[in-house]
Amino acid sequence: MIRTQISFDEELYERAKEAARREGISLAELCRRSLAETLSRHPRRKPWMAYVGMFDGQPEDSTTVDDVIYGRTSP
């Protein structure tokens, strides 16, 4: 494990301590679980992957790209 230090405002700290007490866990464990849950909703991926599947096209579109970029038609 890596040790780190974070700061809370007083109200958030008190609410978090109370939530941890109710769960029967430490404040550190509550923070770990909360962070893990938040990160699970944001899977790791490359930024350009957000555009995959965003645009519709036709199978022959790649032929058109070859014409435009390379000045030739695909076989």
Summary of the structure (lengths in Angstrom):
residues: 75
radius of gyration: 25.0
end to end distance: 56.3
largest distance: 69.6
contacts: 108
relative contact order: 0.06
helix: 57%
strand: 0%
